Amino acid sequence: MPETLASFRGTVRCERSADPPTLTLRGMTAESGGEATALTLSAPAPADCPATLEDAVVEHVSGVHYRIRSGTCEWPVEARAVHLHREIAARFYEAIPPRAAPWHKQLFWRLVLALAASRSGLAALKLLRRRV
C-alpha cells in the first residue's frame, strides 16, 4: 500500500538538475495550513514530466519506487534518496509568545521618546550625544 509523502495544493514547480540527477517539486502543501514545501528525489526526472503540475501527490510505493500523481497523469520514479523540507518558521514563531522587553529598556525608551517630543528635550539629547 503506497505511503503519501507530500500532497501539494495548487501549482507545483518541477525543477530538474543534471549533476547529480535530481527532481525537486516545490509548492504549498494541502495539509497543515499550506506550508511551502520542497521534495527532492535523487533520480532523473521522467522525460514526459511537465515543468509545472497541479495538485500533485508524491507516494512511496516500495523500496526505491515512488509515484508522482497529478490529475489523471502519473509518473513512476526510482530514487535512491528522498529529501522533504517544510517551511514551518511561521507556525513555530506563532507558538512562542513574544518576550517582553526588560523594564529598564522600556523606561529608557519612554524617556528618550518623551524628550524627543519637545524642542528642549531634543536639545538635551543632542548635548548628551556630543558627550558620549
N, C-alpha and C positions, 0 to 999 in steps of 0.2 A: 504494500500500500504506500503510495507516494506521500512524502512529508513536504508540506509547503514551507519554503524558506523565506519568501517575501511575496507579498501581494501589493502591487502598485495601483494607485488611483490616478487616472488621467494619463498625460503624455509621459513616456519613459524614453530617455535618450540612450541609444546603444553606441558605446564608444569602443572602437577596435584598436588594438595595439599589436604590432607585428613582432617586436622583440622585447620581452618574451611574448608569445601569443596569448593575449587575454581579451576578454569581452567584459565590459563594465556596463551595467544597467543603472541609470540614475533617474530618480523620480521621487514622488511622495508616496508614502505607504498608505494603504487603505485602512489599516488598523492603527491603534494607539495615537489618535489625534493627528495623523498625517505628517509624520516626520520626514525630513529629507533623508533619503536612503541611497546608498551605493552598494551594489552587489557585484563583486568581481569574480569571474570564473577563469581559472587558469587553463584556458583552452582556446583554440582558434574559433572565431565566430562562424556560425553556419553561413554558407555562401548566399543563401536566399533570405537572410535575416535583414529587415529594413533598418534604416537609421533611427527611426522612432517607432515605438509601439504604443498601443492604447490599452490601459487596464491590464498590464502584464502580470502573470503569476509564474514564479520560478519554483519548481518542485524537485526534490531529491528522490529519484526513482529507486536506485540501488547502487552501492559501490561508488563508481566514478560516473554513473549515468544520471544526468539531470534533464529536465524538460522545461522549456520556456513556452508558455501559452499566452496568446493574445487574440481575443475574439475567437474565430474558428480555426486559426492557424496555430501550429505548434512546431517547435524546433528541438530536436534532441541534441544534447551537448555531452561530450565526455571530458570532464575536467578533473585533474588530479588534486586541485585545491579550490576552495571557495572562501571568499572573504566578504563578510557582511558588516557594513558600517551604518549605524543610525545616528543622526544628529539629535541628541537628547538634551543639549545645553539649555534650551528654553524651559523644558519641563523640569530639569534639575534645579534651575535657579528660582522657578516658581515655588518649589517645595521648601526652599530655605528662606526663613523670614529675614528681612533686611536687618542688619545690625545698626543699632542706634549709635550716633556719634557720642564720644565721651563728653561729659558735662563741661569740661574746661575748653574743648574746641567749640562747643555750642556757644558758651559765654563769650569767647574770643570773637567769633564771627558776628554775634549780635552787637558787640561793642564797635567793631570795625564798621559795620553797616550803619549803625546809629550815628557814628562820627561822619561817615561819608554822606549823610543826609543833609548836612549843613555846611556853609562856607567855612565857618570857623573850625569845624571838625575836619574838613579836607585840608585846611592849612596845618592843623596839628598832625595829621597823618603824613603830610609832605615833610614836616620838620622831623618826625620820627624816622622817616625813610632815609633822610640825609645822614642821620646819626648812626644808622646801622650799617 
